[in-house]
Amino acid sequence: MGEFKLTTVEEFEAATNRLLETGAKVGADAYQFRVKNQTPHCKFGEQGVCCRICMMGPCRITPKAPRGICGCDAHGIVGRNFLRFTAGGAATHSDHGREICHTLYCTAPDGNYKVKDPEKLIRIAHEWGVETEGKDIYDLAHEMAVLALGEYGKVFGFQNFLKRAPKHTQEIWEREEIQPRAIDREVSCSLHMTHMGCSSKPEALIRQSLRAGLSDGWGGSMAGTEFSDVLFGTPKPIDTEANLGVMVEENVNIVVHGHDPSLSEMICEYADDPEMIAYAKEMGAKGITVSGVCCTSNEVAMRRGIPMAGNFLQQENVILTGACEAIVVDVQCIFPAIGPLAKCFHTKFVTTSAIAQMPESDYIRFSPENAGENAKAIVKMAIENFKNRKPELVHIPQMKQKATVGYSFEAIVKTLDTVTNSQVDVTGTTKPLIECVKSGVIRGAVAMVGCNNPKVRPDTAHIALMKKLIENDIIIVASGCSAQAAAKAGLMDKRARDICGAGLKRVCQLADIPPVLHMGSCVDISRMMVLVAELSKDSGWNISELPVVGCAPEWMSEKAVSIGNYVVATGIDTFLGVDPYASGSSEVEGLLQGGIRDWVEACYTVETDIDKLVDKMIDRIEEKRVALGI
Ligand code: MSK
């Protein structure tokens, strides 16, 4: 299989430093400099004890001033801030899901968007009790889109997808009164509860945080994932490459960035168009390369094998190569710094969503109705910009790794079935995986998710944790920027099985998989929820009993808090490498890191020492195995 070596974080950093030298020549700013300007951070903010919810303040809690002007103490302030953070994340993921449902409504046999996975649409329709017999697939798509959009504002009842959870989990949600109702209602209710003069009781605020999180994970995000699959195809294993070396100097480079696949799918479609490729050649390039950053990249990598240029903290690097003709963004995780940075080079910064409008960008508003036409215009704009490159500024670090991605829940079930059922029929359950866990060949699994954050040396935590986990026969499912860190390092190359423990190595050989499975973008953590739900049903163990934990070692966004809340509320212990601004309240911290276990059978662990974090995860997995008697 050829010589294989992981790429180290030191090598990533050397490449970044070289790019910053180019930046210095043109007076470019970069996050590394802004971090210096912003440190040390405000201690009140870090502890979560600053309240600016009303105009009597801002109030800050100190030993001398233990209450704000309204009388709220640190516990109420930290709890309210935590809930507002969650609501921001739940709203963001869920609104992404809403856009996808709207795109589904706009599908047509001859339109910009089509139904690519009709079987999945029919499966979901049956789940939701919708008659499919004799219906045209597009009529069904429109009917399902309306129902899915209705989940955002449903008048009565709870989220439809909750029924996917095992009975025990559903009973917990009901008992604890955290079953999410309408998605918009949970976000709205969170803002209401945290308005001046409403809730200041930590238990109430944290309970609503779990509920709002669940409205995301088992509501908006799940709709985003499931209906993206219907629209663009359910991912299957596919080979790609990762890191800045995927950009090609001789080609027109278009980088897609953000989260919503409706934009990037169209850009990929037109970049592949022979007419556009011919035009690129006419303009002096050899071809067109589309690569991605952040979760938009995950989306198109999983479905099309489009290479991943990098994760969150590499978004400026793609421009610093001097070889990026256009960076085209949709929503979320886009630095406003991109506009001024692009101006230092020839790069076109194209914003496309009314949700994410930024200064110093070309705003080409995207909608399902004009998607084809606008995507074509953007690809053309990038091609025509090729001639404006400044050759003396062009430097693409020659650094990339092979990666096999595309492990949707459906693909995992199908692939892992081959471990025990290679000569018999494929059962379509998670039982083969459970057998591997029972026998101890695999000790357990970790869901590695989340962002980069300059508070953690970028990618070190993701990569160090993953290496140690796989050495200990713990399989990893990864999403978001964590997945991209793994891919850049080489941990999604099937040859990475050689650095696994003997048991996991054997499983990877038999199933022909890498030890770190790419499950998609941040909304796709809902795929992980479906996976644990099925593992629980197939094993007879409750979700909280499974030797499975979640981990976000370098997280930074509100979405990550919302995710953490639904993962914990689903019964999965979750380990964080960055403190969620809660240390200012012993009561809130006590609930998050202990008390909520009485409600949902799981809780958070916050540990900023990465070596300790991984040991705690391994210990937790082993404790669960002992409790199960395996
Ligand atoms: S893109 S939320 S930095 S994972 Fe989903 Fe990456 Fe975090 Fe954004």
Residues whose N, C-alpha, C, O or C-beta is under 5 A from the ligand:
A	BS01	MSK	C294 C295 F312 C333 G450 C451 N452 G480 C481 C522 S557 K559
